């Protein structure tokens, strides 16, 4: 993002954001943090306005994610016994960042032998630390491993499993989640929620009927970086927001090469189908997996309807993101993150329309061929606050916020992230790691704004506003402390660990109540038990799926699609975008 910012300008932007957060906190304005969609009472000083504490003198206050999200009272609880279903790339990330004090993994399951090996061994570098490193080799040996979900569920009571984490191919999410809920297990499922909106709604209804937690892994809902950014946005510091530019560029155009030692591990029958380019979605097929997973074995372990949930061969399993039946392409895998972030920033209002262009512009026969797009550019129209469908339910139908998202596979010059542009300032959220804030210059006033201008936030007059300054004010904002031992790239600011910790907290709270999980709502449509529900429960995650999957439909049909409000109503099972807009085969 912001490709031409100098290191000095980035430092200024980062300091500006910290200064703004501190100024708002000292003025008691950082208390807008909503939990589960319920409004916050500003007269009730609880964890959501803790930022005021200790900031009067400009001190930097370290705050743990547990305090920020209200589950600091965990002490005395036993870790929730969990199983991981799906030990591939994302499953490895989740294992690598979980906290055994909250989430104790007692079993893992994957039909690919190579994934089961890697979930224990981990990686030399990177986020996939492996069970051996986290629990120690001797203790890791005690963690049960399975190659079918049926076998895992059959031993669930014996192992004391209370919940599962599902990190399998997209087309299997709904059927595996239901199978686990049938066994009385709570579910934390990776994003995207399901392959269709109809399946999302079915998952939500299943969780309600079973009285179980269903949480979806859009980790930005637990990112303290995004939470603090939202506080600043909600205070009105950026002014009138009309445009958010989001993107996730990557470059997979470099030739694939392998050493002789690596080639010796590849399946001989797939040697004529090695990747042409280096591409994490199009991996070589390992001999270990091909030998174990014949078409007959795959058919035997298919989930439900083999045509929907099965894999015709090991290549389709390993490269599931390349196929329409099994994956959702760039919008599901990458765009859903950016759209989720944009939705959070805009207050979870529902979009009005989407249009865009996407296609297979780069890959092709003999070159990592696929069904999914390798380049997408979509434009969403969201209601602004004074729009009839906006936060304030006004009358101005011209109050529109444009959100653009792009992802291409041939250039990674810019970082991924979101650029939020308002009438009084710009905020850049870069790589889930940094936030930069800049003030718009005022007409006729030199040094009143821009990329090199230091700012404070005044809280008098009509509301908080950035003011240019030649000296720093009272110090920065509250620092979010990292979890013990967390790596620089993945701490509380990214949210993986926090989403799993809070899931465990919610589960234990429902057990204390001694009743099934209730998704009951109050008269205003807010969850009555929002404070002990995951922040990205099914209905929140379904909205993200609607954004991503409807974007795919708009690109496939080359048309502007208008969103229907009933699509976002989980109780209206037949109201789904695929009925009208899915491209026919």
C-alpha positions in Angstrom: 0.0 0.0 0.0 1.1 3.6 -0.6 4.0 2.5 -2.8 5.8 5.8 -2.7 6.0 6.4 1.0 9.6 7.0 2.2 10.8 5.3 5.4 10.6 8.7 7.1 7.0 9.2 6.0 6.1 5.7 7.2 7.6 6.5 10.6 5.6 9.7 10.7 2.4 7.9 9.8 2.9 5.3 12.4 3.7 7.8 15.1 0.6 9.8 14.0 -1.6 6.8 14.5 -0.2 6.1 18.0 -0.5 9.8 18.9 -4.1 9.9 17.7 -5.0 6.8 19.7 -3.4 8.2 22.8 -5.1 11.6 22.4 -8.5 10.0 22.1 -7.9 7.7 25.0 -6.8 10.5 27.3 -10.0 12.3 26.3 -12.1 9.3 27.1 -13.1 8.8 23.5 -11.7 5.3 23.0 -14.8 3.4 24.3 -16.6 2.5 21.1 -15.4 -1.1 21.0 -18.6 -3.2 20.4 -18.7 -6.9 21.2 -20.8 -9.2 19.1 -22.6 -6.4 17.4 -24.2 -5.0 20.6 -23.9 -1.3 21.3 -21.6 -0.1 24.0 -22.8 2.0 26.9 -20.4 4.9 27.2 -21.4 5.4 30.8 -20.4 1.9 31.8 -16.5 2.0 32.1 -15.4 -1.6 31.5 -12.7 -3.2 29.4 -13.8 -1.3 26.3 -12.5 2.0 27.6 -9.6 0.7 29.6 -7.4 2.8 27.3 -8.1 5.8 29.5 -6.3 4.2 32.4 -2.7 5.4 32.8 -2.7 7.6 29.8 -3.2 10.9 31.6 0.5 11.5 31.7 1.1 10.2 28.2 2.3 6.8 29.3 2.3 3.9 27.0 0.2 1.1 28.5 0.8 -2.5 27.5 -2.5 -4.2 27.1 -3.0 -7.9 26.4 -5.5 -9.2 23.9 -7.2 -11.0 26.7 -8.0 -7.7 28.5 -9.0 -6.0 25.3 -11.5 -8.7 24.3 -12.7 -9.4 27.8 -11.5 -12.9 28.6 -8.8 -12.0 31.1 -10.6 -14.0 33.8 -9.4 -17.4 32.4 -7.3 -18.3 35.4 -8.5 -21.5 37.0 -10.1 -22.9 33.9 -8.8 -26.1 32.3 -7.7 -25.9 28.6 -10.4 -27.0 26.2 -9.5 -30.3 24.6 -9.6 -29.9 20.9 -9.0 -31.8 17.7 -7.6 -30.4 14.4 -9.2 -31.7 11.2 -7.1 -30.7 8.3 -3.3 -30.4 8.9 -2.3 -28.5 5.7 -1.0 -25.0 5.4 -3.7 -23.2 7.4 -4.0 -25.9 10.0 -0.3 -25.7 10.5 -0.5 -21.9 11.1 -3.3 -22.4 13.7 -1.4 -25.1 15.5 1.8 -22.9 15.4 0.1 -20.0 17.1 -2.3 -21.6 19.6 -2.0 -21.3 23.4 -2.0 -24.7 25.2 -3.3 -23.0 28.3 -6.5 -22.3 26.5 -6.6 -24.9 23.7 -5.1 -28.3 24.2 -4.9 -30.3 21.0 -5.3 -34.0 21.8 -5.9 -35.3 18.3 -5.2 -34.4 14.7 -6.8 -35.7 11.5 -5.9 -35.6 7.8 -6.2 -38.1 4.9 -2.8 -37.0 3.5 0.1 -38.7 5.2 2.5 -35.9 4.4 0.2 -33.4 6.2 0.1 -35.6 9.3 3.9 -35.8 9.3 4.3 -32.0 8.9 1.8 -31.1 11.7 4.1 -32.8 14.1 7.5 -31.8 12.6 6.6 -28.2 11.7 8.9 -26.1 9.5 12.4 -24.9 10.2 11.3 -21.3 9.7 7.9 -19.7 9.5 4.6 -19.8 11.4 4.0 -23.6 11.2 5.9 -24.5 14.4 4.6 -28.1 14.7 3.3 -30.1 17.7 6.8 -31.4 18.6 8.0 -27.9 19.2 4.9 -26.7 21.1 4.3 -29.7 23.3 7.7 -31.3 23.2 8.4 -34.5 21.3 7.4 -36.9 24.1 4.1 -35.2 24.8 3.4 -34.8 21.1 3.6 -38.5 20.7 0.6 -38.8 23.0 -1.5 -36.7 20.6 -3.7 -39.1 18.6 -3.7 -39.0 14.8 -6.4 -40.2 12.4 -6.8 -40.4 8.7 -10.6 -40.2 8.6 -13.1 -38.0 10.4 -15.3 -41.0 11.2 -12.5 -42.6 13.2 -11.7 -39.4 15.0 -15.3 -38.8 16.0 -15.6 -42.4 17.1 -12.9 -41.8 19.7 -14.0 -38.3 20.6 -15.6 -39.2 24.0 -12.6 -41.5 24.9 -10.2 -38.6 24.3 -12.4 -36.0 26.0 -12.7 -33.9 22.9 -14.9 -30.9 23.4 -14.4 -28.9 20.1 -12.8 -29.2 16.7 -10.9 -26.8 14.4 -11.7 -27.5 10.8 -9.1 -26.4 8.2 -10.0 -28.6 5.2 -10.8 -27.8 1.6 -13.7 -25.3 1.2 -16.2 -27.7 -0.2 -16.0 -30.0 2.8 -16.5 -27.3 5.5 -20.3 -27.7 5.9 -20.5 -31.4 5.9 -17.6 -31.9 8.3 -18.9 -29.2 10.7 -22.4 -30.9 10.8 -20.8 -34.3 11.4 -18.9 -32.9 14.3 -21.9 -31.1 15.7 -23.9 -34.3 15.5 -21.3 -35.7 17.9 -21.9 -32.7 20.3 -18.7 -30.9 19.4 -18.3 -27.2 19.2 -16.8 -25.9 15.9 -14.2 -23.4 14.9 -14.0 -23.6 11.1 -11.6 -21.8 8.8 -12.8 -19.3 6.4 -14.4 -19.1 3.8 -17.4 -20.4 5.7 -18.8 -22.7 2.9 -18.8 -23.1 -0.8 -22.4 -21.6 -1.2 -24.5 -19.3 0.8 -27.2 -22.0 1.1 -24.6 -24.1 2.9 -23.6 -21.2 5.2 -27.2 -20.8 6.2 -27.5 -24.6 6.8 -24.5 -24.5 9.1 -25.9 -21.6 11.1 -29.2 -23.4 11.5 -27.5 -26.6 12.5 -25.5 -24.8 15.3 -28.7 -23.2 16.6 -30.6 -26.5 16.6 -27.7 -28.3 18.4 -27.0 -25.5 20.8 -23.3 -25.4 20.0 -20.8 -22.7 19.2 -20.0 -22.1 15.5 -17.1 -19.7 14.9 -15.4 -18.9 11.6 -11.7 -18.0 11.3 -11.7 -14.5 9.9 -8.9 -13.5 12.3 -9.2 -9.8 11.7 -12.1 -9.8 14.2 -9.5 -10.6 16.8 -6.7 -8.3 15.5 -5.9 -5.6 18.1 -4.3 -3.7 15.2 -7.7 -3.5 13.4 -9.5 -2.9 16.7 -7.5 0.2 17.6 -7.8 1.4 14.0 -11.6 1.1 14.2 -11.6 3.1 17.4 -9.9 6.0 15.6 -12.2 5.7 12.6 -15.3 5.6 14.8 -14.2 8.7 16.6 -14.5 10.6 13.2 -10.9 11.5 12.9 -10.8 10.6 9.1 -13.9 12.7 8.4 -16.3 11.5 5.6 -15.1 8.2 4.2 -15.9 7.7 0.6 -13.3 5.2 -0.7 -11.5 2.1 0.6 -8.8 0.6 -1.6 -7.9 -3.0 -0.7 -5.5 -5.3 -2.4 -3.5 -8.5 -2.1 -0.9 -8.7 -4.9 1.4 -11.7 -5.3 3.9 -12.9 -7.9 3.7 -16.5 -8.9 5.4 -16.0 -12.3 8.8 -17.5 -11.5 9.7 -20.9 -12.9 9.3 -24.0 -10.6 12.5 -25.9 -10.0 13.3 -28.8 -7.8 16.4 -30.6 -6.6 17.0 -34.3 -7.3 16.4 -35.0 -3.7 13.0 -33.2 -3.9 12.1 -34.9 -7.1 12.7 -38.3 -5.5 9.7 -37.5 -3.2 7.3 -36.8 -6.1 4.8 -39.3 -7.3 6.2 -40.9 -10.6 2.7 -40.9 -12.2 2.5 -37.1 -11.8 6.0 -36.2 -13.0 4.5 -35.1 -16.3 2.3 -32.7 -14.4 4.8 -30.8 -12.3 4.1 -27.1 -11.7 5.5 -24.8 -14.4 5.6 -21.9 -12.0 6.3 -21.6 -8.3 2.7 -21.4 -6.9 1.5 -22.5 -3.4 -1.9 -23.4 -4.9 -0.4 -25.8 -7.5 2.0 -28.1 -5.6 3.8 -31.2 -6.8 2.1 -34.4 -5.8 4.1 -36.4 -3.3 4.7 -40.1 -3.7 3.8 -40.6 -0.1 0.3 -39.2 -0.6 -0.3 -40.8 -4.1 0.6 -44.2 -2.8 -1.8 -43.9 0.2 -4.7 -42.1 -1.6 -5.8 -44.2 -4.6 -9.0 -43.2 -6.3 -10.7 -46.1 -4.5 -9.4 -44.9 -1.1 -10.5 -41.4 -1.8 -14.0 -42.6 -2.8 -14.2 -44.6 0.4 -13.5 -41.6 2.6 -15.6 -39.1 0.7 -17.8 -36.8 2.8 -21.5 -37.3 2.1 -22.3 -36.9 -1.6 -19.1 -37.9 -3.4 -19.9 -35.5 -6.3 -20.0 -32.5 -3.9 -17.5 -33.5 -1.2 -15.3 -36.1 -2.8 -12.0 -35.8 -4.8 -11.6 -37.8 -8.0 -7.8 -38.2 -7.5 -5.0 -37.0 -5.2 -4.2 -34.2 -7.6 -7.6 -32.6 -7.1 -7.2 -33.0 -3.4 -3.8 -31.4 -3.2 -4.6 -28.6 -5.6 -8.2 -28.1 -4.5 -8.0 -24.3 -4.7 -7.7 -24.5 -8.5 -11.1 -26.0 -9.1 -14.6 -24.4 -8.9 -16.2 -27.3 -7.2 -13.7 -27.4 -4.3 -12.6 -23.8 -3.9 -13.7 -20.2 -4.3 -10.6 -18.7 -6.0 -8.9 -15.5 -5.1 -12.1 -13.9 -3.7 -12.6 -16.7 -1.2 -8.9 -17.2 -0.2 -7.6 -13.6 -0.2 -10.3 -11.2 -1.0 -12.5 -12.4 1.8 -9.9 -11.0 4.3 -9.9 -7.5 2.7 -13.6 -7.4 2.3 -14.0 -8.5 5.9 -11.6 -5.7 7.0 -13.6 -3.1 4.9 -16.8 -4.4 6.4 -15.5 -4.0 9.9 -14.3 -0.4 9.2 -17.7 0.5 7.7 -19.6 -0.9 10.7 -20.9 -4.2 9.2 -23.4 -2.5 7.0 -24.6 -4.6 4.1 -23.3 -3.8 0.6 -25.6 -2.4 -2.1 -24.1 -3.8 -5.3 -21.0 -5.3 -6.8 -19.4 -5.4 -10.3 -16.0 -6.4 -11.6 -13.7 -8.2 -14.0 -11.8 -11.4 -13.4 -10.3 -14.1 -15.5 -7.5 -16.6 -16.2 -5.2 -14.0 -17.7 -1.9 -15.7 -16.9 -2.1 -19.4 -16.3 -3.1 -21.9 -19.0 -2.5 -25.3 -20.5 1.0 -26.5 -19.4 1.3 -23.5 -17.1 -0.3 -24.3 -13.8 -3.7 -24.5 -15.5 -6.8 -24.0 -13.4 -10.5 -23.2 -13.3 -10.2 -20.3 -10.8 -9.3 -16.8 -11.8 -5.7 -15.6 -11.5 -6.6 -11.9 -11.6 -9.6 -10.1 -10.1 -10.7 -6.4 -9.7 -14.1 -5.8 -8.1 -16.0 -2.7 -7.0 -18.5 -2.8 -4.2 -21.0 0.0 -3.4 -21.7 0.3 0.4 -24.1 2.7 2.0 -22.6 5.6 3.9 -23.9 6.6 7.3 -26.8 8.8 6.0 -27.9 6.5 3.3 -31.3 4.8 4.0 -29.5 1.5 4.5 -26.6 3.1 6.4 -25.7 3.2 10.0 -27.8 6.4 10.7 -30.7 5.3 8.4 -30.8 8.7 6.7 -32.4 9.8 3.5 -29.4 10.6 1.3 -29.3 7.8 -1.4 -26.1 9.5 -2.8 -24.2 8.7 0.4 -22.2 5.8 -1.1 -18.8 4.4 -0.1 -16.8 2.7 -2.9 -14.7 -0.3 -1.9 -12.3 -1.7 -4.5 -10.4 -5.0 -4.2 -7.8 -6.4 -6.6 -5.5 -9.4 -6.6 -3.2 -10.5 -9.5 -0.6 -13.2 -9.6 2.1 -11.5 -11.6 3.3 -8.6 -9.5 4.0 -8.1 -5.8 5.5 -4.6 -5.8 2.9 -3.2 -3.3 2.1 -4.7 0.0 -1.3 -6.2 0.8 -3.7 -4.2 3.0 -6.3 -1.5 3.0 -6.2 2.2 2.4 -9.1 4.1 4.0 -9.6 7.6 2.5 -11.6 10.2 4.3 -12.3 13.9 3.8 -9.9 14.8 6.7 -7.4 12.0 6.7 -6.1 8.8 5.3 -5.4 5.5 7.2 -3.3 2.7 5.7 -3.4 -0.8 7.3 -0.4 -2.6 5.9 0.2 -6.4 6.0 -1.7 -6.8 9.3 1.4 -5.3 11.0 1.3 -1.5 10.8 -1.1 1.4 10.7 -0.2 4.8 9.2 -2.3 7.9 9.6 -2.0 11.2 7.7 -3.9 14.4 7.8 -5.4 16.1 4.7 -3.8 19.6 4.2 -6.1 22.5 4.7 -6.5 25.1 1.8 -4.3 28.1 2.2 -2.4 26.7 5.3 1.2 25.7 4.8 2.3 22.5 6.6 -1.2 21.7 7.7 -1.2 18.2 6.5 0.4 15.6 4.2 2.8 12.7 4.5 5.4 14.6 6.4 3.2 16.3 8.9 3.0 15.3 12.6 -0.4 15.5 14.1 -2.3 15.5 17.4 -6.0 15.0 17.9 -8.0 17.8 19.4 -11.2 16.7 21.1 -13.0 20.0 21.6 -15.5 21.7 19.3 -17.8 19.5 17.3 -15.7 16.4 17.8 -12.2 14.8 17.5 -10.1 16.2 14.7 -6.5 16.0 13.6 -4.4 19.1 14.1 -0.9 19.7 12.6 1.8 20.2 15.2 5.5 20.9 15.2 6.0 19.0 18.4 4.6 15.8 19.7 1.7 15.9 22.2 1.3 13.8 25.3 2.7 10.6 23.9 1.4 7.7 22.0 -1.5 5.3 22.6 -1.9 2.1 24.3 0.5 -0.6 23.1 -0.9 -4.0 22.5 1.4 -6.5 24.1 2.4 -9.7 22.3 1.6 -13.1 23.6 4.6 -14.7 25.4 7.0 -16.1 22.8 5.0 -14.8 19.9 7.0 -14.1 16.7 7.3 -10.6 15.3 5.1 -11.4 12.3 2.2 -13.0 14.2 1.3 -11.7 17.6 -1.9 -10.4 19.1 -2.1 -7.9 16.2 -2.9 -10.8 13.7 -5.5 -12.5 15.8 -5.0 -16.3 15.3 -4.1 -17.0 18.9 -6.7 -14.6 20.2 -9.6 -16.1 18.2 -8.8 -19.6 19.6 -8.4 -18.3 23.1 -11.7 -16.5 23.0 -13.4 -19.5 21.5 -12.2 -21.5 24.5 -13.4 -18.8 26.9 -16.9 -18.7 25.3 -17.2 -22.5 25.5 -16.3 -22.5 29.2 -18.8 -19.7 29.9 -21.6 -21.6 28.3 -20.6 -24.7 30.4 -20.8 -22.5 33.5 -24.3 -21.5 32.5 -25.2 -25.1 32.2 -27.4 -24.6 29.1 -27.1 -25.1 25.3 -25.6 -22.2 23.4 -28.4 -19.7 22.6 -28.4 -17.5 19.5 -31.5 -15.6 20.8 -31.7 -11.9 19.9 -33.2 -8.9 21.6 -35.7 -6.5 20.1 -33.0 -4.6 18.3 -31.6 -7.7 16.6 -28.5 -8.0 18.8 -27.4 -11.3 20.3 -28.6 -11.5 23.9 -25.4 -13.4 24.9 -23.0 -11.4 22.7 -20.4 -11.1 25.5 -19.9 -14.9 25.5 -20.2 -15.5 21.7 -17.3 -15.6 19.2 -16.9 -12.3 17.4 -17.1 -14.0 14.0 -20.0 -16.3 14.6 -21.9 -17.8 11.7 -24.1 -14.8 10.8 -21.1 -12.5 10.7 -19.1 -14.9 8.6 -22.0 -15.6 6.2 -21.9 -11.9 5.3 -18.2 -12.2 4.4 -19.0 -15.2 2.3 -21.8 -13.3 0.5 -19.4 -10.6 -0.4 -16.7 -12.9 -1.8 -19.0 -15.4 -3.6 -21.3 -12.8 -5.1 -18.2 -11.0 -6.4 -17.3 -14.2 -8.2 -20.7 -14.3 -9.7 -20.6 -10.7 -10.9 -17.3 -11.3 -12.6 -18.4 -14.6 -14.2 -21.6 -13.1 -15.6 -20.0 -9.7 -16.3 -22.9 -7.9 -14.7 -23.6 -5.6 -11.8 -25.4 -7.5 -9.0 -27.6 -5.8 -6.5 -27.5 -7.4 -3.1 -30.8 -8.5 -1.6 -31.4 -8.0 2.2 -32.9 -11.4 2.6 -29.6 -13.0 1.6 -28.2 -11.8 4.9 -31.0 -13.3 6.9 -29.9 -16.7 8.1 -33.5 -17.7 8.8 -34.6 -17.3 5.2 -33.0 -20.5 3.9 -34.1 -20.2 0.3 -32.9 -16.6 -0.2 -29.4 -17.0 -1.6 -27.5 -15.3 -4.5 -26.7 -18.5 -6.3 -30.3 -19.1 -7.1 -30.3 -16.0 -9.4 -26.7 -15.3 -10.2 -24.6 -18.5 -10.3 -23.2 -19.1 -13.7 -24.7 -22.2 -15.2 -22.3 -24.9 -16.3 
